[in-house]
Amino acid sequence: MSKTNSPIYKRPAELLQNLVRYNTTNPPGNERLCIEYINGLLTEASIETTLLAKTPERPNLIARLKGEGKVPPLLLYGHVDVVTTEGQKWQQPPFEANIVDGFLWGRGALDMKSGVAMILAAFLKAKVERAALPGDVIFCAVADEEARGDYGSRFLVNEHAGLFKGVKYAFGEFGGFNMSMGGKRMYPIMVAEKQCCWMKVSFHGRGGHGSMPVHHQAMAKLARTLGLLDQKQLPYHLTPAVRLMLTSIADALGGVTGLVIRTLTIPLLAGAIIGALGERGNIFAPLLHNTISPTILKASDKINVIPSEVSIGLDGRLLPGFTPKDMENEMHTLLGSDYDLEVLEYDPGPSAPDMGLFDTLGAVIKESDPQGIPVPYVMSGVTDARFFTKLGIQTYGFTPLQLPDDFSFIGTIHAADERVPVDALEFGVQAIFKALQNFH
């Protein structure tokens, strides 16, 4: 059988091209055609599927392979929606999925249609080749991850939790790709992530006509707050998950570089080390503090009216184990109390990860790349893992890619010219397939 006529699971690049060519920019998402394409591939392979939707244009798909029943089911999930390309200048059209110079270009090539393509290919391979699976394997393609998950994973967890009964572990984004550190090839596997704590802070004061300036009122209070948030940071915290990440990296690196990373576990020295690390320090800084980023400003609707109330939207991110009350207390210490605080959204997560499957995934990485060093990773952002954790499911970021040493995964997602090496996709499919045969 020629490669052209071989099953689609043996052609992951073509599979990814087909996924990228569906414009699932969120908003509005419109994931239906993409999900229907995936559904067609599964039904052609005689796999029973279920489509569940809060609204017809935004369905989610679930399919299941029977295993030997020796261990709890394993969940594989990924989202098919993507972020906007508006205002970006691309070298290749973002929804044509052109292959140029060994790279497949397009929105979602990394986040995360490549992940969906790889787990779907491994899932189909397991079915067609009748792989021995220790337990059932559930495949789930979801909508709406790039927004709030209301039509995707949040909806499934809240309305259809029974479909995931007994699941202990899951593979999702974001991890399993290699990055160079200290001359060594690390493969960070996400085991934990920070928690969303979105807030609104309002300031009050005397308003009036724009021709009669007022001072030390609402706008001035807002300006002072923005200045403090720009110049200061919330207190240092070393959580168990981050300690595990830093010590694992330090042990793997050894020598002076390892000592530098280990120094991040010392509160009095961490700030200076992060500064000395430059851009690389940006990876570690958010993992040692609860963080606040001002994102929305609301004041007067008219240029000639001085507002008596102004507000800022704050994207707060809490470390594992912390709560909105902790954020409120830390903000009070930094900013004082001359404001009203409202928590708009909070998605709690576990205080510490379940590492029960990490060694198995690490062994898969080392078998796939003998020079690779798997390390646990804590993500400063959030994924759909925050919803599945409500069901007691530990997600591992495990969509492996072997990338060129000079390629920046993190710097390429959500950016113009998002792309993935074609050869990396086959690496990922084989790694995931190995993991499906060895999970416990």
Order of alpha helices (4+ residues) and beta strands (2+ residues): alpha-alpha-beta-beta-beta-beta-beta-alpha-beta-alpha-beta-beta-beta-beta-beta-alpha-alpha-alpha-alpha-alpha-beta-beta-beta-alpha-beta-alpha-beta-alpha-beta-alpha-beta-alpha
